[in-house]
Amino acid sequence: MKMYLISDNVDTLTGMRLAGVDGIVAHEKDELRTAIETAMEDKSVGVILLTERLGREFPDLLNEIKLARTMPLLVEIPDRHGTGRKKDFITSYVNEAIGLKL
């Protein structure tokens, strides 16, 4: 199985192509939907990588797809500008999950 990247910028796509990951750049919701549907039709794609910015801008579309399909796996990754998460996001998840403050 291979990975496929849907990015909001050319720099991230270029870097991933150097690592052997094909992909496409999408900026609008319709472009993103078309790119995801195209990648899902390819049975060799097991993981679709999405930049975090696309995840933040179009959460309703991604949630709709995640609820309807189990394969391929949709994974949000940070782009070249870094992550949009807080520095202590892992600690926050653990605190929320177990109900204790670490």
C-alpha positions in Angstrom: 0.0 0.0 0.0 1.2 3.5 -0.7 0.5 7.0 0.6 -1.0 9.9 -1.2 -0.7 13.6 -0.2 -3.3 16.3 -0.5 -1.6 19.5 0.4 -2.6 23.2 0.5 0.9 24.3 -0.6 3.5 23.3 -3.2 6.4 23.2 -0.8 5.0 20.3 1.3 4.1 18.4 -1.9 7.6 18.9 -3.3 9.2 17.6 0.0 6.9 14.6 0.0 7.6 13.8 -3.6 11.3 13.7 -2.7 10.4 11.0 -0.3 8.5 9.1 -2.9 4.9 10.1 -2.0 2.7 11.3 -4.9 0.1 13.9 -4.4 -1.8 17.0 -5.4 -2.4 20.6 -4.2 -5.9 21.6 -3.3 -7.2 25.0 -2.0 -11.0 24.9 -2.4 -13.5 22.5 -0.8 -14.5 21.1 -4.3 -10.9 20.5 -5.2 -10.3 18.7 -1.9 -13.4 16.5 -2.3 -12.4 15.6 -5.9 -8.8 14.8 -4.8 -10.0 12.6 -1.9 -12.5 10.7 -4.1 -9.8 10.2 -6.8 -7.4 8.8 -4.2 -10.0 6.5 -2.7 -10.7 5.0 -6.1 -7.1 3.9 -6.3 -7.0 0.6 -4.5 -3.2 0.8 -4.0 -3.6 3.9 -1.7 -3.8 2.9 1.9 -3.1 6.2 3.6 -4.2 9.7 2.5 -2.1 12.4 4.1 -3.7 15.9 4.5 -2.0 19.0 5.7 -3.4 20.3 9.0 -4.6 23.5 7.3 -7.0 21.6 5.1 -8.2 19.8 8.2 -8.9 23.0 10.0 -10.6 24.7 7.0 -12.8 21.8 6.0 -13.5 19.6 9.1 -17.1 18.9 8.0 -16.0 17.4 4.7 -13.3 15.3 6.4 -15.6 14.1 9.2 -18.2 13.1 6.6 -15.7 11.0 4.7 -14.2 9.5 7.9 -17.6 8.4 9.1 -18.5 6.8 5.7 -15.3 5.0 4.9 -12.7 3.0 6.9 -10.1 2.7 4.0 -8.0 4.5 3.1 -6.9 6.0 6.4 -7.0 9.9 6.4 -4.1 11.4 8.4 -3.5 15.1 9.1 0.2 16.1 9.0 1.9 19.4 9.8 3.2 21.3 6.8 6.5 23.2 6.4 5.2 26.0 8.7 4.9 23.6 11.6 2.0 22.3 13.5 -1.0 24.3 14.5 -1.3 22.5 17.8 -0.4 23.8 21.2 3.0 22.7 22.6 1.4 20.5 25.2 -1.3 18.9 23.0 -0.3 15.4 24.0 -0.5 16.2 27.7 -3.9 17.7 27.1 -5.1 14.6 25.4 -3.9 12.4 28.2 -5.4 14.7 30.9 -8.7 14.6 29.0 -8.6 10.8 28.5 -7.8 9.8 32.1 -9.3 12.8 33.9 -6.2 13.5 35.9 -3.9 16.5 35.7 -0.3 15.5 35.0 
